[in-house]
Amino acid sequence: MNNLKNKVSLIGRLGAQPEVTNLNSGRKRVRFTLATNERFKNKAGEWQENTQWHMINAWGMLAEKAERFLEKGLEVFLDGKLIHQSYENKKGEKQYSTIVEATDFFIVSPQSGAF
């Protein structure tokens, strides 16, 4: 159990066009949202759907790949790790967020209706 890993795998669709940022350090970051859907039956036996939105960051060479190939609506398989952040909002209140830092991705299928 010494090799516990921070790893997450998601399959979902991009909710918006990826946002590209070139930092002063020369690094590139590509940020996008990914929607994952889950269908299940509730206690009454009715089908329910739950959509979760995930904020994804890709850095360096992976950001270059994301900038070239990713677009809104694409279904992707993504590997990454969870990054927890905290910051103060304009009111001085502490806020928390969780971001997935991508380590790799593969395009599963094109945007629905593209073909």
RODO-2510 file (C-alpha; in nm, 4 decimals, decimal comma):
residues 115
     n   res          X          Y          Z
     1     m     0,0000     0,0000     0,0000
     2     n     0,3000     0,2312    -0,0205
     3     n     0,2191     0,3189    -0,3820
     4     l    -0,1181     0,4876    -0,3409
     5     k    -0,1840     0,7040    -0,6440
     6     n    -0,3908     1,0120    -0,7164
     7     k    -0,5498     0,9011    -1,0445
     8     v    -0,8814     0,9682    -1,2124
     9     s    -1,0223     0,8413    -1,5444
    10     l    -1,3236     1,0041    -1,7080
    11     i    -1,5239     0,9571    -2,0259
    12     g    -1,7319     1,2563    -2,1235
    13     r    -1,8035     1,5340    -2,3716
    14     l    -1,6442     1,8773    -2,3883
    15     g    -1,8971     2,1382    -2,2819
    16     a    -1,7292     2,4334    -2,4529
    17     q    -1,4442     2,5181    -2,6844
    18     p    -1,1111     2,4768    -2,4946
    19     e    -0,9547     2,7975    -2,3606
    20     v    -0,5842     2,8400    -2,4440
    21     t    -0,3545     3,0484    -2,2200
    22     n     0,0112     3,1203    -2,2976
    23     l     0,1823     3,2037    -1,9688
    24     n     0,4722     3,4473    -1,9251
    25     s     0,6919     3,1518    -1,8302
    26     g     0,6468     3,0134    -2,1828
    27     r     0,4221     2,7283    -2,0653
    28     k     0,0866     2,6707    -2,2286
    29     r    -0,2334     2,5738    -2,0463
    30     v    -0,5515     2,4527    -2,2091
    31     r    -0,8624     2,4548    -1,9890
    32     f    -1,1972     2,2970    -2,0716
    33     t    -1,5064     2,1517    -1,9089
    34     l    -1,6017     1,7866    -1,9409
    35     a    -1,9530     1,6523    -1,8754
    36     t    -1,9964     1,2965    -1,7510
    37     n    -2,3410     1,1330    -1,7412
    38     e    -2,4716     0,8564    -1,5218
    39     r    -2,8079     0,6809    -1,5595
    40     f    -2,9648     0,4946    -1,2706
    41     k    -3,3026     0,3838    -1,1353
    42     n    -3,4296     0,5643    -0,8270
    43     k    -3,6149     0,3912    -0,5414
    44     a    -3,9410     0,4226    -0,7357
    45     g    -3,7868     0,2343    -1,0295
    46     e    -3,7776     0,5424    -1,2553
    47     w    -3,4750     0,6155    -1,4712
    48     q    -3,2791     0,9223    -1,3614
    49     e    -2,9831     1,0945    -1,5254
    50     n    -2,7098     1,2756    -1,3352
    51     t    -2,4623     1,5016    -1,5184
    52     q    -2,1402     1,6092    -1,3457
    53     w    -1,9229     1,8909    -1,4827
    54     h    -1,5449     1,8696    -1,4387
    55     m    -1,2894     2,1480    -1,4927
    56     i    -0,9862     2,0089    -1,6789
    57     n    -0,6382     2,1612    -1,7173
    58     a    -0,3798     2,0329    -1,9660
    59     w    -0,0197     2,1609    -1,9614
    60     g     0,2821     2,1605    -2,1929
    61     m     0,2851     1,9068    -2,4766
    62     l    -0,0577     1,7737    -2,3773
    63     a    -0,1916     2,1303    -2,3965
    64     e    -0,0504     2,1548    -2,7508
    65     k    -0,2305     1,8326    -2,8426
    66     a    -0,5539     1,9552    -2,6801
    67     e    -0,5353     2,2873    -2,8631
    68     r    -0,4986     2,1071    -3,1979
    69     f    -0,7568     1,8312    -3,1613
    70     l    -1,0191     1,9115    -2,8983
    71     e    -1,3400     2,1021    -2,9629
    72     k    -1,6809     2,1430    -2,8073
    73     g    -1,8940     1,8285    -2,8208
    74     l    -1,6155     1,5726    -2,8685
    75     e    -1,6331     1,2629    -2,6507
    76     v    -1,2972     1,1899    -2,4873
    77     f    -1,1412     0,9384    -2,2516
    78     l    -0,9192     1,1282    -2,0109
    79     d    -0,6621     1,0245    -1,7485
    80     g    -0,5464     1,2704    -1,4865
    81     k    -0,5105     1,3544    -1,1203
    82     l    -0,7144     1,5649    -0,8794
    83     i    -0,5824     1,9041    -0,7743
    84     h    -0,7527     2,0795    -0,4813
    85     q    -0,7215     2,4579    -0,4696
    86     s    -0,8296     2,7286    -0,2279
    87     y    -0,8534     3,1042    -0,2785
    88     e    -1,0247     3,4086    -0,1323
    89     n    -1,3148     3,5618    -0,3225
    90     k    -1,3806     3,9372    -0,3507
    91     k    -1,5651     3,9284    -0,0167
    92     g    -1,2600     3,7766     0,1545
    93     e    -1,4283     3,4389     0,1975
    94     k    -1,2248     3,1220     0,1479
    95     q    -1,3399     2,9196    -0,1543
    96     y    -1,2394     2,5693    -0,2610
    97     s    -1,2340     2,3989    -0,5987
    98     t    -1,1205     2,0693    -0,7450
    99     i    -0,9652     2,0526    -1,0912
   100     v    -0,8578     1,7503    -1,2930
   101     e    -0,5044     1,7923    -1,4249
   102     a    -0,4971     1,5837    -1,7428
   103     t    -0,2070     1,3463    -1,8034
   104     d    -0,3412     1,2018    -2,1313
   105     f    -0,6572     1,1861    -2,3415
   106     f    -0,7984     1,0011    -2,6401
   107     i    -1,0860     1,1055    -2,8648
   108     v    -1,3602     0,8417    -2,8364
   109     s    -1,6096     0,9766    -3,0881
   110     p    -1,6868     1,2967    -3,2745
   111     q    -1,9558     1,5422    -3,1740
   112     s    -2,3008     1,3848    -3,2016
   113     g    -2,4628     1,4778    -3,5301
   114     a    -2,1263     1,5586    -3,6937
   115     f    -2,1691     1,2738    -3,9462
***
